[in-house]
Amino acid sequence: MNKTEQHKKAILESLEKSLGIVTTACKKVGIGRTQYYQWLKDDKEFAKKVEEIENVALDFAESQLHQQIGDGNTSATIFYLKTKGKKRGYIERSDINVSSDDRIKIDIMPFDEESED
């Protein structure tokens, strides 16, 4: 295994320990963020492993959220419903009143229900 491969392996291990925090992992291994992102761009296998680590970190965060909901944390419950309960009507909407003298720019984006979960 050459030095680059050793560094990639070390950065992956460090990413796993830091739950995907790139700066922390790079500092621990002694690799610059620029080099890390170049590997991510150029090495599909490395990028796939990084994505797996990111999914593990996301799973961990979701488990923490569910634990807080189970503990009765109202803010965690509201957050969950706003993000996962949109199809059931748990969404915030804002009404804006604009007089004829006001100028406002509104960007309208298509709503894709499948990407909301």
C-alpha positions, -999 to +999 in steps of 0.1 A: +000+000+000+015+033-011+016+065+011-015+080-006-035+048+000-024+048+037-035+084+040-068+077+025-073+047+048-064+069+078-087+097+068-116+073+064-109+059+099-107+094+113-139+104+095-157+075+111-145+084+145-155+121+140-189+112+125-179+127+092-165+160+103-140+167+076-119+194+093-114+172+124-105+141+104-080+160+081-063+177+111-059+144+129-043+127+099-023+157+088-040+161+054-052+194+040-089+198+031-080+206-005-063+172-008-092+155+008-117+171-017-094+163-046-095+126-036-132+128-032-135+142-067-110+118-084-114+085-066-149+070-069-142+042-044-130+067-018-161+089-024-183+058-020-167+050+014-170+086+025-207+085+016-212+054+036-196+072+066-219+102+061-249+078+061-238+063+094-234+098+109-269+107+097-283+075+111-267+084+145-282+119+144-316+105+136-314+080+164-306+109+188-336+128+175-359+098+181-344+094+216-352+131+223-387+127+210-391+096+232-380+117+262-407+142+255-386+169+240-412+192+223-387+210+201-375+177+187-410+165+181-419+198+162-387+195+142-395+160+132-430+168+122-419+199+101-394+178+082-410+144+080-446+152+084-451+176+055-474+153+037-497+153+067-499+191+069-471+197+094-456+226+075-451+263+083-465+288+059-460+325+058-485+351+046-469+382+032-489+414+027-474+438+001-487+472-006-485+487-041-454+508-031-434+478-019-411+458-042-405+422-035-388+394-055-403+360-052-385+329-066-409+300-071-395+265-071-414+234-082-425+212-053-412+176-056-430+155-030-407+125-035-376+145-026-391+159+007-385+127+027 
